[in-house]
Amino acid sequence: MEEIKMTSKSKISRRDLLRGATVTGAALAAGIAASEEALAKSAQSVKWDHETDVVVVGAGASGFPTAIIAREAGSSVILVEAESHIGGHAILSAGNVPLGGGTAMQKKYGIEDTPDLIFQDLTDWSVTETNGAADYRYNDREIIRAFADNNVATFDWLTSHGVVWVEMKPDTIGGGGVGNSVPRMNHAAIRHWPLVQSGKPADKALQTTAFEAYGGNGLMRSLEVAAQKAGVPILLEHRMTALHRRDGRVVGIAVEHKGKTLNIRARKAVFLGTGGSTGNVNFRRMIDPRLTEEYCGLGGMPWSNQDASGELAAMSVGAALWGLANEVGEFGWTITKPEQLGCQYGYRTLQWLPGSEVFHLARAAGLRIVNWQDAITVNMLGQRFYDETGPQFRGNGYKSIDPYTPGSYLNAKNIKYSPANWLNAAMAGIGDGHNGGGPIWAIFDAEAVKRERWIPTPPNVDMDNGFFFQADSIGELAKKIEMKYQRVPMPPENLEATVARYNSFVDSGVDEDFGKPKPLYKIATGPFYAAWATPCLHDTRTGVRINAKCQVVDMEGQVIPGLYCGGESAGGFGQHGLARAFCQGYIAGNWAAKEPLAG
């Protein structure tokens, strides 16, 4: 049996990544069909390649705390990661961490908060958004109680393990579903490591003073260092394909590594921190049938794929899913408007730049749009469908409702209703009986390029793969739009009529179709452009059912011994942000280390 001593690092191809998702799907089908007796027989015949006390799957925001805490508590640990690099979704984040309850940072700035106040905030049925969506109504009370009670300890743990916070009063920037009563948002410093988005370090003057877009780098690199100091081996390019269960207990995992299947025994526990399911089309469509293949611009890709591998493996040994309402709740950033146009990965705060080790997969940085008056958005048929300046879904935070009385019917009654339906309209489709809205295109002209200060050429746009087109006339532009997700040709006469009608609204100052506030600019000066502007997927807010200890629970409501889960692969918690992942990793690490050794 091989002893694990060091991190394994090599490259993995895109094809291998996709093949891993297929293997996981097959494992699910086999798991559902297998009886408990067959599963037990299979686990008893396993030849173990490695053994340890705790196996942690996923080197991200929940996996790192679990692994480090369990190791520091005296358990041996192996941390496996499917990709060729660490960090998961979290390393690409802005590093905004909404932890409260009376943290040192809150106390320093005179903010009074308690665990009870967090719990009250995050379970308040009466909090709704201006579109009527409820932020907290469907949260699991047991999970929220555990989260609230462990906020301060998690904040202190992160600080003691190398995370540097930008010195500023906690605020509301970058969070959704984090509570209305007091500010709780902390911002991680970027630090000195090269940014995964660009391959270069941030300017030295910004490394401890700024947090915009890149703070996740400081978070996850700090925890990587802490894991190394604790002696946690990290096996990269080890993709979990199955869980092993014997006598009712999860006893290990199977992984695929460079074409070989390896089995890793867990004498105490397995923790699943695999990052969610937005990258698995068939899985996400169980929850929202609209999310077909064209929603390929995932926040986190191509650095890490949220492939549902943890959820599928857990389901194959009997785990239940939980909190599905939170995934389709129209609040927060599960689905977002793009902010980078003309590229596949247009998530709002993430822009890939040449120099990143995955830029060859991202292929383009995108054109960051500042003012939606500079473009119209059209569907596959070349028709507008909504006011382009319409907002995306919002999430509740400090003083989103003001005045606020916990549990009062007035919280919803006093809100001025204002639907946020650009996303819903974009996903409505073209009336041909197909699910999914199809590609959405931003149409603009040379004058818009000047106003936005865009450079509409590679590497800023992806012309080779059908995410950006240019032509000298509107009709020619429509004819050029061909790519695998554009299932019907765009009729040139449709796009010409749409642009002409919109230009007439600029003349009149009134958008008679969708109420866009005083349309300002005509689309009249060539060349003309069509840029990919399809909604992006980001958060996973549903997943495996867990209890307050982050133990996985089955369809009968019983704990599956030896199996834990946290972060975006766990259900029951509708918050956007890193806090739930870090906190659940903190909880799981402490409890997993206390598990008795399996026989």
C-alpha positions in Angstrom: 0.0 0.0 0.0 1.5 3.3 -1.1 2.3 6.0 1.4 1.3 9.5 0.4 4.0 12.1 0.8 3.6 14.9 -1.7 1.4 16.7 -4.1 0.9 15.1 -7.5 0.8 17.6 -10.4 0.3 17.1 -14.1 -2.0 18.2 -16.9 -5.5 17.0 -17.6 -7.2 17.4 -21.0 -10.6 18.9 -21.6 -11.7 15.5 -23.0 -10.6 13.7 -19.8 -12.6 16.3 -17.8 -15.8 15.5 -19.8 -15.1 11.8 -19.6 -15.0 12.0 -15.8 -18.6 13.4 -15.8 -19.7 10.4 -18.0 -18.1 7.9 -15.6 -19.9 9.6 -12.7 -23.2 9.3 -14.4 -22.6 5.6 -15.0 -21.8 5.2 -11.4 -25.1 6.8 -10.4 -27.1 4.4 -12.7 -25.2 1.4 -11.3 -25.6 2.6 -7.7 -29.3 3.1 -8.0 -29.7 -0.4 -9.5 -27.5 -2.1 -7.0 -28.9 -3.6 -3.8 -27.3 -3.0 -0.4 -26.1 -6.6 -0.4 -24.3 -6.0 -3.8 -22.7 -2.8 -2.6 -21.4 -4.5 0.6 -20.0 -7.4 -1.4 -18.3 -5.0 -3.7 -16.7 -3.0 -0.9 -15.5 -6.1 0.9 -13.6 -7.2 -2.3 -11.9 -3.8 -2.8 -8.1 -3.8 -3.1 -7.0 -0.6 -1.3 -4.2 1.4 -3.0 -4.0 4.0 -0.1 -5.4 4.1 3.4 -6.0 7.1 5.7 -8.3 8.2 8.5 -10.2 10.9 6.6 -10.5 11.3 2.8 -11.5 14.8 1.7 -12.8 15.2 -1.9 -12.2 18.7 -3.4 -9.5 21.2 -2.6 -11.8 24.2 -2.3 -13.5 26.4 0.3 -15.1 23.5 2.3 -12.4 20.8 1.6 -9.4 22.7 2.8 -10.8 23.5 6.3 -12.1 19.9 6.7 -8.7 18.5 5.8 -6.6 20.9 7.9 -8.8 20.6 11.0 -8.9 16.8 10.9 -5.2 16.6 10.4 -4.4 19.0 13.3 -6.8 17.0 15.5 -4.5 14.0 15.0 -6.2 12.1 12.1 -4.3 11.2 9.0 -5.8 12.8 5.9 -5.7 12.5 2.1 -7.1 15.4 0.1 -8.0 14.5 -3.5 -8.7 17.0 -6.3 -10.0 16.3 -9.7 -8.3 19.2 -11.4 -4.6 19.9 -11.9 -4.7 22.8 -9.5 -6.3 23.7 -6.2 -8.8 26.3 -5.2 -12.0 25.3 -6.9 -14.7 27.9 -7.3 -13.4 29.9 -4.4 -10.0 30.9 -5.7 -11.8 32.7 -8.6 -14.1 34.7 -6.2 -13.8 38.2 -5.0 -13.0 36.8 -1.5 -16.0 38.3 0.2 -16.8 36.2 3.3 -20.0 37.0 5.3 -19.2 35.7 8.7 -20.7 37.5 11.7 -22.2 36.7 15.1 -19.7 38.9 16.9 -16.4 38.4 15.1 -13.2 40.3 16.0 -13.7 42.5 13.0 -17.3 43.4 13.9 -16.3 44.2 17.5 -13.4 46.4 16.3 -15.8 48.6 14.4 -18.6 48.6 17.0 -21.0 46.3 15.2 -23.1 44.3 17.7 -24.1 40.8 16.4 -24.8 37.4 17.9 -25.4 33.9 16.7 -29.0 34.2 17.6 -29.3 37.3 15.4 -27.7 35.4 12.5 -30.2 32.6 13.0 -33.1 35.0 13.2 -32.0 36.8 10.0 -31.4 33.6 7.9 -34.7 32.0 8.8 -37.0 35.0 8.5 -40.0 34.0 6.3 -41.0 37.6 5.9 -38.0 38.9 3.9 -38.7 39.2 0.2 -37.1 40.9 -2.7 -38.8 43.5 -4.9 -39.7 40.7 -7.3 -41.4 38.7 -4.6 -38.7 36.1 -4.1 -38.1 34.9 -0.6 -34.4 34.7 0.5 -34.7 32.7 3.7 -38.0 30.9 3.7 -36.7 27.6 2.6 -33.5 27.4 4.6 -33.2 24.3 6.8 -33.3 25.5 10.4 -31.0 22.8 11.7 -28.3 23.7 9.2 -28.7 27.5 9.8 -28.5 27.0 13.6 -25.2 25.2 13.2 -23.9 27.8 10.8 -24.8 30.7 13.1 -23.2 29.0 16.1 -19.9 28.5 14.3 -19.4 31.8 12.5 -17.1 33.3 15.0 -15.0 30.2 15.4 -14.7 29.9 11.6 -13.6 33.5 11.2 -11.0 33.1 14.0 -9.8 29.8 12.4 -9.3 31.4 9.0 -7.4 34.3 10.6 -5.2 31.9 12.6 -4.5 29.9 9.4 -3.0 32.8 7.4 -6.0 34.6 5.8 -5.4 38.3 5.8 -8.4 40.6 5.8 -8.6 44.0 4.2 -8.7 46.5 7.1 -12.1 48.0 6.8 -15.5 48.0 8.5 -17.7 45.0 7.5 -20.1 46.0 4.8 -22.6 44.6 2.3 -20.5 44.4 -0.8 -20.6 41.0 -2.7 -23.1 39.1 -0.6 -26.6 37.8 -1.1 -28.8 36.1 1.5 -26.5 37.2 4.3 -29.0 38.8 6.7 -30.7 42.2 7.0 -29.9 43.3 10.6 -26.2 44.1 10.6 -23.2 44.2 8.2 -21.2 41.0 8.1 -19.1 41.1 5.0 -15.4 40.7 5.4 -13.0 41.0 2.4 -9.9 38.8 2.0 -6.7 40.5 0.8 -5.4 39.5 -2.6 -1.9 38.8 -1.3 1.3 38.2 -3.3 0.6 35.0 -5.2 0.0 35.1 -9.0 -3.6 35.5 -9.9 -5.2 32.5 -11.6 -7.1 34.9 -13.9 -4.0 36.5 -15.3 -1.0 34.5 -14.2 0.5 37.6 -12.7 0.6 39.0 -9.1 -1.6 42.0 -8.3 0.2 45.3 -8.0 2.1 45.4 -4.7 0.2 48.4 -3.4 -3.1 46.5 -3.8 -2.1 43.2 -2.2 -3.4 43.9 1.3 -5.6 47.0 0.6 -7.9 45.9 -2.2 -10.4 43.1 -2.7 -12.2 43.8 -5.9 -12.6 40.6 -8.0 -9.4 38.8 -6.8 -9.6 38.3 -3.0 -10.3 34.6 -3.4 -6.7 34.2 -4.5 -5.5 35.3 -1.0 -8.0 33.0 0.7 -7.2 29.8 -1.0 -3.5 30.2 -1.4 -3.3 30.9 2.4 -5.2 27.7 3.1 -3.0 25.8 0.7 0.1 26.9 2.7 -1.7 26.0 5.9 -2.5 22.5 4.5 1.2 22.0 3.6 2.3 23.1 7.1 -0.2 20.6 8.6 1.2 17.8 6.5 -2.0 17.2 4.3 -1.0 15.4 1.1 -2.9 16.7 -1.9 -3.5 14.3 -4.8 -4.2 16.4 -8.0 -5.9 14.9 -11.0 -7.6 12.3 -8.9 -11.3 12.4 -9.9 -13.6 10.5 -7.6 -15.9 8.1 -9.5 -17.6 6.2 -6.7 -18.0 5.8 -2.9 -17.4 2.4 -1.2 -19.9 1.4 1.4 -19.7 -1.7 3.7 -22.1 -2.8 6.4 -23.9 0.5 6.0 -20.8 2.6 6.4 -18.9 4.6 3.8 -15.4 3.2 3.9 -13.6 4.9 1.0 -13.7 6.2 -2.5 -12.7 5.1 -6.0 -10.8 7.7 -8.1 -9.6 7.8 -11.7 -6.0 9.0 -12.2 -4.3 9.0 -15.6 -6.5 6.3 -16.9 -6.1 4.0 -13.8 -8.7 3.3 -11.1 -7.4 3.6 -7.6 -9.2 2.9 -4.3 -8.6 5.0 -1.1 -9.8 3.6 2.2 -11.1 6.0 4.8 -10.9 4.5 8.3 -13.0 7.3 9.8 -14.8 9.4 7.2 -15.2 10.7 3.7 -16.0 14.4 3.1 -17.5 15.6 -0.2 -16.6 19.2 -1.1 -16.9 18.8 -4.8 -18.4 22.2 -5.5 -21.9 21.8 -6.8 -23.8 20.7 -9.9 -24.1 23.7 -12.3 -21.8 22.0 -14.8 -23.8 18.9 -15.2 -26.6 19.6 -17.7 -28.9 16.7 -16.9 -28.5 17.1 -13.1 -29.3 20.8 -13.1 -32.3 20.2 -15.4 -33.8 18.0 -12.7 -34.2 21.2 -10.8 -34.8 23.7 -13.6 -35.7 22.2 -17.0 -34.8 25.5 -18.8 -31.0 25.0 -18.2 -30.1 23.2 -21.4 -26.7 23.0 -23.1 -26.4 26.6 -24.2 -25.9 27.8 -20.7 -22.2 26.9 -21.0 -20.8 30.1 -19.4 -20.3 28.8 -15.8 -18.7 30.9 -13.2 -15.7 28.9 -12.2 -15.1 27.3 -15.5 -12.7 26.4 -17.1 -10.7 26.4 -13.8 -13.0 24.0 -12.0 -16.1 22.1 -13.2 -19.1 21.9 -10.9 -19.9 18.4 -12.3 -22.3 17.0 -9.6 -19.8 14.2 -8.9 -20.3 14.5 -5.2 -24.0 14.5 -5.4 -24.1 11.6 -7.8 -21.8 9.5 -5.7 -23.7 10.2 -2.6 -27.0 9.4 -4.2 -25.6 6.1 -5.4 -25.2 5.0 -1.7 -28.7 6.3 -0.8 -28.3 10.0 0.0 -31.2 12.4 -0.3 -31.2 15.7 -2.1 -32.4 18.7 -0.1 -33.6 22.3 -0.4 -34.4 22.3 -4.2 -36.5 25.5 -3.8 -33.4 27.5 -3.1 -32.0 26.7 -6.5 -34.9 28.1 -8.4 -35.6 30.9 -6.0 -35.2 34.2 -8.0 -32.8 35.8 -5.6 -29.0 36.0 -5.5 -26.7 34.9 -8.2 -27.5 31.4 -9.2 -28.2 32.7 -12.7 -26.8 36.0 -13.7 -26.7 38.5 -16.6 -23.4 38.4 -18.3 -21.0 41.3 -17.9 -18.4 40.1 -20.4 -19.7 39.9 -23.9 -18.4 37.9 -26.9 -16.8 35.1 -24.8 -18.1 31.8 -23.4 -17.4 32.6 -19.8 -19.1 36.0 -19.1 -19.7 35.8 -15.3 -20.0 39.2 -13.7 -16.9 39.4 -11.6 -14.6 36.9 -13.4 -12.6 37.9 -16.5 -10.0 35.6 -18.0 -6.8 37.2 -19.3 -3.9 36.0 -21.4 -1.3 34.6 -19.1 -3.7 32.5 -17.1 -2.8 28.8 -17.2 -6.3 28.0 -18.4 -6.6 30.9 -21.0 -6.3 28.3 -23.8 -9.6 26.9 -22.6 -11.3 30.2 -21.8 -10.1 31.6 -25.2 -11.2 35.2 -24.7 -11.4 37.8 -22.0 -14.7 39.3 -23.2 -15.9 42.9 -23.6 -16.9 44.2 -20.2 -20.1 46.2 -20.6 -20.6 49.3 -18.5 -23.8 50.7 -19.9 -26.6 48.6 -21.4 -27.8 51.6 -23.3 -24.9 50.7 -25.7 -26.5 47.5 -26.9 -29.7 45.6 -27.5 -30.2 42.0 -26.7 -32.0 39.6 -29.1 -32.9 35.9 -29.2 -32.1 33.4 -31.9 -34.7 34.9 -34.2 -33.2 38.4 -34.0 -36.0 39.8 -31.8 -35.7 41.9 -28.6 -37.4 40.3 -25.6 -36.9 42.7 -22.6 -35.5 46.1 -21.5 -31.7 45.6 -21.7 -31.1 47.7 -18.6 -33.3 45.4 -16.5 -31.5 44.1 -13.4 -30.7 40.6 -12.5 -32.0 38.9 -9.3 -31.0 40.6 -6.1 -30.1 39.1 -2.7 -30.9 40.4 0.8 -28.3 42.1 2.8 -27.9 44.7 5.5 -30.7 47.3 5.4 -32.0 45.9 2.1 -35.3 46.3 3.9 -35.5 49.5 6.0 -37.3 49.8 8.3 -37.1 46.2 9.2 -39.0 44.3 11.9 -38.1 40.5 12.0 -41.1 38.3 11.1 -43.4 41.2 10.3 -45.8 41.0 7.4 -44.9 44.7 6.7 -41.5 43.7 5.4 -43.0 42.4 2.3 -46.1 44.7 2.2 -44.0 47.9 2.2 -41.7 46.8 -0.7 -42.3 48.5 -4.0 -42.8 45.6 -6.3 -40.4 45.7 -9.3 -39.9 42.5 -11.3 -36.4 41.5 -12.3 -37.3 39.5 -15.4 -34.6 40.0 -18.0 -33.3 36.5 -17.1 -36.7 34.9 -17.3 -37.4 36.5 -20.6 -34.0 35.5 -21.9 -34.7 31.9 -21.0 -38.3 31.8 -22.3 -37.2 30.6 -25.8 -38.7 31.3 -29.2 -42.0 29.5 -29.0 -40.9 26.4 -30.9 -41.6 23.9 -28.2 -38.0 23.5 -27.1 -36.7 23.9 -23.6 -34.0 26.4 -23.0 -34.0 30.0 -24.3 -31.1 29.5 -26.8 -28.3 31.9 -27.4 -28.8 35.6 -26.5 -26.9 38.1 -28.6 -25.9 41.6 -27.8 -26.1 43.7 -31.0 -24.2 47.0 -31.2 -22.3 49.2 -33.7 -19.0 51.0 -34.1 -20.1 54.0 -32.0 -20.9 51.8 -29.1 -17.4 50.3 -29.3 -16.0 53.8 -29.0 -18.2 54.7 -26.0 -17.4 51.5 -24.2 -13.7 51.7 -25.2 -13.8 48.1 -26.4 -11.2 46.4 -28.7 -13.4 43.9 -30.5 -10.7 41.5 -31.6 -9.0 38.5 -30.2 -8.0 37.8 -27.4 -10.8 40.0 -26.2 -13.5 38.1 -28.2 -13.9 34.5 -29.3 -14.5 34.6 -33.1 -13.2 31.1 -33.9 -15.8 29.3 -31.8 -18.9 31.3 -32.7 -19.2 33.6 -29.7 -18.6 36.8 -31.6 -19.5 38.1 -35.1 -18.8 41.2 -37.2 -20.3 42.5 -40.5 -20.7 45.7 -42.5 -24.5 45.5 -42.5 -27.2 44.3 -40.1 -28.5 41.7 -42.6 -25.0 40.3 -43.2 -24.5 40.1 -39.5 -27.6 37.9 -39.0 -26.4 35.6 -41.8 -23.0 35.1 -40.1 -24.4 33.9 -36.8 -23.7 30.2 -36.9 -22.6 28.1 -33.9 -23.6 24.8 -32.3 -26.2 26.3 -29.9 -27.9 28.5 -32.5 -30.3 25.7 -33.6 -32.2 27.9 -36.2 -30.8 30.5 -38.6 -31.4 34.1 -37.6 -33.6 35.6 -40.3 -31.8 38.7 -41.6 -35.1 40.5 -42.1 -36.0 40.0 -38.4 -32.8 41.6 -37.2 -33.0 44.4 -39.6 -36.6 45.2 -38.5 -35.6 44.9 -34.8 -32.8 47.4 -35.2 -34.9 49.8 -37.3 -37.7 49.8 -34.7 -35.2 50.3 -31.9 -33.6 53.2 -33.7 -37.1 54.8 -34.0 -37.4 54.5 -30.3 -34.2 56.5 -29.9 -35.8 59.2 -32.1 -39.0 59.3 -30.1 -37.3 58.8 -26.7 -39.8 56.0 -25.8 -39.3 52.3 -26.0 -42.9 51.2 -26.9 -42.1 47.5 -26.7 -40.3 47.0 -23.3 -40.1 50.4 -21.5 -36.3 50.8 -21.7 -35.7 54.2 -20.0 -35.2 56.7 -22.8 -33.2 54.8 -25.4 -30.1 56.9 -26.1 -28.1 55.5 -29.0 -29.0 54.3 -32.5 -27.4 51.2 -33.9 -26.5 52.8 -37.3 -22.7 53.0 -37.9 -20.8 50.0 -39.3 -19.2 47.7 -38.7 -21.9 46.0 -36.7 -21.4 43.3 -34.0 -23.2 40.3 -32.4 -21.6 39.2 -29.1 -22.6 36.2 -26.9 -24.7 37.5 -24.1 -26.4 34.4 -22.8 -27.1 34.1 -19.0 -24.4 32.6 -16.9 -24.7 30.0 -14.1 -22.9 30.4 -10.9 -24.1 29.2 -7.5 -25.4 25.8 -6.6 -27.8 26.2 -3.7 -29.2 22.7 -3.6 -27.5 19.4 -3.1 -27.0 16.5 -0.7 -29.1 16.5 2.5 -26.9 17.0 5.6 -27.5 17.5 9.3 -26.0 20.0 11.8 -22.8 18.0 11.9 -22.6 18.0 8.1 -23.3 14.2 8.1 -25.0 13.0 4.9 -28.6 11.9 5.4 -30.4 9.2 3.3 -33.9 9.0 1.9 -35.2 7.5 5.2 -33.9 10.5 7.2 -31.1 8.4 8.6 -27.4 9.4 8.8 -25.1 7.5 6.4 -22.2 6.7 8.7 -18.8 7.9 7.6 -20.0 10.3 5.0 -19.9 14.1 5.3 -20.6 17.0 2.9 -20.5 20.8 2.8 -20.4 23.9 0.6 -22.1 24.0 -2.7 -22.6 20.2 -2.9 -24.8 20.4 0.3 -28.4 21.5 0.2 -30.7 23.4 2.6 -28.9 26.8 2.6 -29.8 29.5 0.1 -26.9 31.9 0.7 -24.5 33.3 -1.9 -21.0 33.5 -0.7 -18.1 31.7 0.8 -19.2 31.7 4.4 -21.4 28.6 4.3 -18.6 26.6 2.6 -15.9 27.6 5.1 -18.2 27.2 8.1 -19.4 23.7 7.0 -15.8 22.7 6.3 -15.0 23.8 9.9 -17.9 21.8 11.3 -17.2 18.7 9.3 -13.5 18.7 10.0 -14.1 18.7 13.7 -16.7 16.0 13.7 -15.0 13.7 11.1 -11.8 13.7 13.3 -13.9 12.4 16.2 -15.3 9.4 14.2 -14.4 6.0 15.5 -12.0 3.9 13.4 -13.8 1.5 11.2 -13.0 -2.2 11.7 
